[in-house]
Amino acid sequence: MNRMIAPHTSSTSAPARRTVRKAVVPAAGLGTRFLPATKATPKEMLPVVDKPAIQYVVEEAASAGLDDVLMITGRHKRAIEDHFDNAFELEQALAAKGDTVRLDAVRDPARLANIHHIRQGEPLGLGHAVLCARRHIGDQPFAVLLGDDLIDPRETLLSRMLDVREEYGGSVVALMEVPPEQVHLYGCAAVEPTGDEDVVQVTGLVEKPSRQDAPSTYAVIGRYVLDPAVFDTLERTPPGRGGEIQLTDALQDLAAGGTVHGVVFDGLRYDTGDKADYLRTVVRLACDRDDLGPEFIAWLKEFVVGLESRGEQVDRRRSVA
């Protein structure tokens, strides 16, 4: 089943009360692909225009009605805790200047949700990071949002996943169709259709399969709504690919029991875990801003024309030589 499934569109009104109220944001990675920038700065704090990437993720959770957010961090991640805390000296300085716009921007992160932090003592994989949240989550269903995947604020993917959890129960993963040559970069799902056009039943999951072994071109992207049964499954999940406890392996066990569904998403998603995609993300979101977009787009057009002109000049010099 490789056809593209149309996205579900939902109302932009305030989210209804749901069973799921908590979100987990794993943020303990070392960010080695962005060294040396991430030597002393958490990768999650790299700016996307004028907000750190992780703030977009927390805003997404809050917009979907999740008001309790647990950050799974590690050493050298204190900047994340500081960002989502009050900064009294800075706030007082801005208030004294009457700079209400920047004052609101500084205060907003701490007002998004009740935000908690715990540390993942060892880098044992995404499954282990989720398991670290067990005491905080208890026996409630919860969402997991990965910071490398930014979903455009105009999309309603997470709200749709919460709706599917309410209807079907169990766990829900976000799926996106990718080119066959990219399936080895993702967890990949075997799926069957349901009565909903944008919902599939997940019958199997494979972590980063080869192109030949992939059961489909549906990739798991960084949004999950998980049943608390996942904790018991993670407890008995042995280290898998890379010697880490893989969340995909635990979900594979749950899928065998028929309790995992997928929401197929074909909206706007930005990957900030790759340098080139990170730069594209900054450009796209800047272009969408009312305060930045018109001037930035005009400059960008001139810049591209200049690049093409310089390229043509280089080609002419090479042909003469």
Protein Blocks (a to p, Z undefined) as FASTA:
>chain_A
ZZdcddddddfbdcdddfblbdcddffbgolmmccklmmgcfklpcehjacfklmmmmmm
mmnopabdcddddehilmmmmmmpccfklmmmmmmnopaklmmmmmmmmmmpccdddddf
bagbjklmmmmmmmmnmmadcddddfklccdfkbcklmmmmmmmmmngpjddddddddfk
lmmmpccddddddfbfkbccdfbdcehiafklpgbfcdcdfbdcddfklmmmmmmmccde
hhiacfklmmmmmmmnopaccdddfbdcddfkbfklmmmmmmmmmmmpmklmmmmmmmmm
mmmmmmmmmmmmmmmmmmmZZ
